[in-house]
Amino acid sequence: MAGVLDSVNQRTQLVGQNRLELLLFRLRGRQVYGINVFKVKEVLQCPKLSSIPQSRSVVRGVAHIRGETIPIIDLGLAIKLPEIPAAELPNSFIIISEYNRRTQGFLVSGVDRIVNLNWESVSPPPKGAGREIYLTAVARIEDQLIEIIDVEKILSEVSPLKEDVGEELVTRSAQTDRTASRPVLVVDDSTVARRQVERCLTAIGLQVVTKNDGKQALDYVKELTADGSDISDHLSLMISDVEMPEMDGYTLVTRCKEQPQIKSLYIMLHTSLSGVFNRAMVQKVGADDFMAKFSPDELAERVMEVMDKL
């Protein structure tokens, strides 16, 4: 256990390589869950928690860690499992993570180990699976099914982000008729993230096509250009998440830039890996831009700038 806890911080500095490193943990029961190591800042035994008046029930309190006050979310309770009893808190763990420019701690019953696997071995959740609404993917490791939780959905319920584009930007965008613009392809495995980006782009007058992962997106752009046409005849740009089952965003960019009829497509990586995101990796795979999730005004303004240059 000590080895797992000590190594997390160093390993979060690794990005790319078309692989996924998962920190495995347990909630209530035998099921094992995973969280991307790249989003983990620290793992520690649960410290003393201070209660927050009128907070949501899934927020068990705040912890004061290294000079920072961090909200602690009972991850099991957030996905409709029983809460961790107060008497068990001293033996529980906190996974300190950064998502969408925010730092929070996830309360879990136990931390297991870190595993390294290819994105190709990660699949969308099976239809009809329990708690499917809170899963983005599953992976089978040593005959054990690992469930990868849609943390963005949980955070959108616990602490909703502003999703609407500001009136000033909407008014400014209305001055340019974008009805004839080619659609924007949005790629993300999180239903919440897809909805947020689609809502943002439609507010500034753009058409949107969505795909759930990199493989779906690559198949789609290949199909569009199968007749020999250039991708610019069909799409304005692509906005893609990085972490996705079957094919991640890095690999998607690389594959697109390898195709003569697709390489001209402007691709923005839109990621919740804000704390450890590696600009060098973005340049290495050939992405045109990146932005940390999720600010509707920033995204709308950036896309409007790109559209004006196309």
C-alpha positions in Angstrom: 0.0 0.0 0.0 2.8 2.4 0.9 4.3 1.9 -2.5 1.1 2.8 -4.3 0.6 5.9 -2.2 4.2 7.1 -2.6 4.3 6.6 -6.4 1.1 8.3 -7.4 2.5 11.8 -7.4 5.5 11.0 -9.6 3.5 8.9 -12.1 1.0 11.7 -12.7 3.7 13.5 -14.5 3.6 11.0 -17.4 1.3 11.8 -20.2 0.5 10.0 -23.5 2.1 6.9 -24.9 -1.4 5.8 -25.9 -1.9 4.1 -22.6 -4.0 4.5 -19.5 -2.8 4.1 -16.0 -5.6 3.4 -13.5 -5.5 3.8 -9.8 -7.7 0.9 -8.6 -9.9 1.4 -5.5 -13.0 0.0 -3.8 -16.1 1.6 -2.4 -18.7 -0.5 -0.6 -18.5 -4.1 -1.6 -16.2 -6.2 -3.8 -16.5 -4.2 -7.1 -13.2 -2.6 -8.1 -13.2 0.9 -9.7 -10.6 2.9 -11.5 -9.5 6.5 -11.9 -6.9 7.9 -14.3 -3.6 8.4 -12.5 -3.0 11.5 -14.5 -5.9 13.2 -12.6 -4.6 12.1 -9.2 -2.5 14.6 -7.2 -2.2 12.6 -4.0 -3.6 9.7 -2.0 -3.8 9.7 1.7 -5.6 8.2 4.6 -8.7 10.2 5.5 -7.9 13.1 7.6 -10.2 14.8 10.1 -13.2 16.3 8.2 -14.9 19.5 9.0 -18.6 19.7 8.2 -20.1 22.2 5.9 -23.5 23.6 6.9 -26.3 23.0 4.2 -23.9 21.0 1.9 -25.1 18.2 -0.3 -25.2 14.8 1.5 -22.5 13.4 -0.8 -20.1 16.0 0.5 -18.8 14.6 3.7 -17.0 17.8 4.7 -13.8 19.6 3.9 -10.2 18.7 4.7 -7.4 21.1 5.3 -4.5 19.7 3.3 -1.2 21.5 2.6 -2.7 24.9 3.2 -5.7 24.2 0.9 -9.3 23.6 1.9 -10.6 20.7 -0.2 -14.2 19.4 -0.4 -14.5 15.7 0.2 -17.0 13.8 -1.8 -18.2 10.3 -0.8 -17.8 8.7 -4.2 -19.9 5.6 -3.3 -22.8 7.8 -2.1 -22.5 9.8 -5.3 -23.2 6.7 -7.4 -26.1 5.6 -5.2 -24.2 3.2 -3.0 -24.4 3.2 0.8 -22.2 5.9 2.5 -19.0 5.0 4.3 -20.0 5.0 8.0 -18.4 7.7 10.2 -16.7 5.0 12.3 -14.9 3.7 9.3 -13.6 7.1 8.1 -10.2 6.8 9.9 -9.5 3.6 7.9 -10.7 5.0 4.6 -8.7 7.0 2.0 -9.0 10.3 0.1 -8.0 10.5 -3.6 -7.1 14.1 -4.2 -7.8 14.9 -7.8 -8.1 17.8 -10.2 -10.9 17.9 -12.7 -12.1 20.8 -14.8 -9.9 23.3 -13.0 -11.1 22.3 -9.6 -9.4 20.3 -6.8 -11.5 17.9 -4.7 -11.1 14.7 -2.7 -12.9 11.5 -3.3 -13.6 9.4 -0.2 -13.1 5.6 -0.9 -13.0 2.5 1.3 -9.7 1.2 0.1 -6.9 1.8 -2.5 -5.5 -1.2 -4.3 -2.8 -0.6 -6.9 -1.9 1.1 -10.2 -2.3 -0.8 -13.5 -1.1 0.1 -16.9 -3.1 -0.9 -20.0 -3.8 0.2 -23.6 -6.8 2.3 -24.4 -7.8 -0.4 -26.9 -8.5 -2.7 -24.0 -11.0 -0.2 -22.5 -14.6 -0.5 -23.7 -17.8 1.5 -23.3 -20.0 0.2 -20.4 -22.2 -2.8 -21.4 -25.8 -2.0 -22.0 -28.0 -2.7 -19.0 -25.1 -2.6 -16.5 -25.9 -1.5 -13.0 -25.0 2.2 -12.4 -24.3 2.5 -16.1 -25.4 6.1 -15.9 -22.3 6.8 -13.8 -19.8 4.9 -16.0 -17.8 6.0 -18.9 -15.9 2.8 -19.6 -15.0 -0.7 -18.3 -11.8 -2.7 -18.5 -11.1 -6.3 -17.8 -8.0 -7.0 -15.8 -7.0 -10.5 -14.8 -10.6 -11.7 -15.3 -11.9 -8.8 -13.1 -14.2 -6.1 -14.5 -13.0 -2.6 -13.6 -15.6 0.1 -13.7 -14.4 3.6 -14.7 -16.7 6.2 -13.2 -17.9 9.3 -15.1 -16.5 11.8 -12.6 -17.6 14.7 -14.7 -21.2 13.7 -14.3 -20.8 13.4 -10.6 -19.2 16.8 -10.3 -21.9 18.3 -12.5 -24.5 17.1 -9.9 -22.5 18.0 -6.8 -21.2 21.4 -7.9 -22.7 22.4 -11.3 -20.6 24.5 -13.6 -21.9 27.5 -15.5 -23.0 26.0 -18.9 -24.5 29.0 -20.7 -22.5 31.3 -22.9 -22.6 34.9 -21.8 -25.1 37.3 -23.4 -22.3 39.5 -24.8 -20.7 36.6 -26.7 -24.1 35.4 -28.0 -24.9 38.9 -29.3 -21.5 39.2 -30.9 -21.8 35.8 -32.6 -25.2 36.8 -33.9 -23.5 39.5 -35.9 -21.9 36.8 -38.1 -24.2 34.4 -39.9 -22.8 31.0 -39.2 -25.8 29.0 -40.6 -23.9 28.0 -43.7 -20.8 27.0 -41.7 -19.8 23.3 -41.8 -20.5 21.4 -38.6 -18.2 21.0 -35.6 -17.3 17.5 -34.6 -17.4 17.0 -30.8 -15.8 13.8 -29.4 -16.2 12.9 -25.8 -17.1 9.7 -23.9 -18.9 11.7 -21.2 -22.5 12.4 -21.9 -22.3 15.5 -19.6 -19.3 16.8 -21.4 -20.8 16.3 -24.9 -24.0 18.1 -23.8 -22.0 21.0 -22.3 -19.9 21.5 -25.5 -22.9 21.1 -27.8 -24.9 23.6 -25.8 -22.0 26.1 -26.0 -21.6 25.8 -29.7 -25.2 25.9 -30.7 -25.5 29.1 -28.6 -23.1 30.8 -31.1 -25.0 29.5 -34.1 -23.0 26.4 -35.0 -24.1 22.9 -36.0 -22.7 20.0 -34.0 -22.0 16.4 -34.7 -21.1 14.2 -31.7 -19.2 11.0 -31.3 -18.5 9.0 -28.2 -14.9 8.1 -28.6 -11.8 8.4 -30.9 -12.5 5.3 -32.9 -16.1 6.4 -33.7 -14.7 9.8 -34.7 -11.9 8.4 -36.9 -14.3 6.1 -38.7 -16.7 9.0 -39.2 -14.1 11.4 -40.8 -12.8 8.5 -43.0 -16.3 7.8 -44.2 -16.8 11.5 -45.0 -13.7 11.6 -47.2 -14.0 8.1 -48.7 -15.1 9.7 -52.0 -11.8 11.6 -52.3 -13.1 14.9 -50.9 -11.2 16.9 -48.4 -12.4 17.0 -44.8 -12.7 20.8 -45.0 -15.7 20.1 -47.4 -17.5 18.5 -44.5 -16.3 19.8 -41.1 -15.1 23.1 -39.7 -13.1 21.7 -36.9 -13.0 18.9 -34.3 -13.1 19.3 -30.5 -12.0 16.1 -28.8 -11.5 14.9 -25.2 -8.2 13.1 -24.4 -9.4 10.2 -22.2 -11.7 7.9 -24.2 -12.2 4.1 -24.5 -11.0 2.2 -27.5 -9.0 5.2 -28.9 -7.8 8.2 -26.9 -7.6 11.8 -28.2 -3.9 11.7 -28.7 -4.1 8.7 -31.0 -7.1 10.2 -32.8 -5.1 13.3 -33.6 -2.1 11.3 -34.8 -4.3 9.1 -37.1 -6.1 12.1 -38.5 -2.9 14.0 -39.2 -1.5 10.9 -41.1 -4.4 10.9 -43.6 -3.8 13.3 -46.5 -7.5 14.2 -46.9 -8.0 14.7 -43.1 -4.8 16.3 -41.9 -6.0 19.8 -42.7 -8.7 19.5 -40.0 -8.3 21.9 -37.2 -8.3 19.8 -34.0 -8.6 21.2 -30.4 -8.1 18.9 -27.5 -10.5 19.8 -24.7 -9.5 18.0 -21.5 -10.2 17.9 -17.8 -6.4 17.1 -17.3 -5.9 20.8 -16.4 -3.4 20.2 -13.6 -0.9 17.9 -15.4 -1.6 18.6 -19.0 1.5 18.3 -21.1 1.8 21.0 -23.9 4.7 19.1 -25.4 2.5 16.1 -25.9 -0.1 18.2 -27.7 2.6 19.5 -30.1 4.0 16.1 -30.6 0.8 14.6 -31.9 0.1 17.6 -34.0 -3.0 19.0 -32.3 -3.7 22.6 -33.3 -4.9 23.8 -29.9 -6.0 22.7 -26.4 -8.2 24.0 -23.7 -8.9 22.8 -20.1 -12.5 22.0 -19.4 -15.0 23.7 -18.9 -15.5 27.4 -19.5 -18.4 28.1 -21.9 -17.3 31.6 -22.6 -13.6 30.7 -23.2 -14.6 27.8 -25.4 -17.1 29.9 -27.4 -14.6 32.8 -27.9 -11.8 30.4 -28.9 -14.0 28.6 -31.4 -15.3 31.9 -32.8 -11.7 33.0 -33.4 -10.9 29.8 -35.2 -14.0 30.0 -37.3 -13.2 33.5 -38.4 -9.8 32.4 -39.6 -11.0 29.3 -41.6 
